[in-house]
């Protein structure tokens, strides 16, 4: 299981870290809480998000 923090997920998605936080808060990107601060995001969840946003 490959897990990323918010900056790592932002780099993977090529967006800024605040955008990743907004996606998480909006429920569009799955994440798990890491203690009292921050989130952890699995690479498979990033793939799910990408697949859900593909437009033809």
C-alpha positions, 0 to 999 in steps of 0.5 A, a space after each residue: 500500500 503506497 500512501 502519500 501526504 498532502 504535498 505528495 498527492 499534490 505533486 502526483 496530481 500536479 496541483 497545489 496542496 491547498 487544492 488537494 485539501 479542498 478536494 478532500 473537504 468536498 468529498 471528491 478525493 478520498 483520504 484518511 486523517 493522520 493524527 490531529 493534523 494532516 491527511 494520508 491519501 492512497 495512490 489507488 484513491 488518486 487513481 479513482 479521482 482521476 478516473 472520475 474526472 476524465 472527460 471525453 
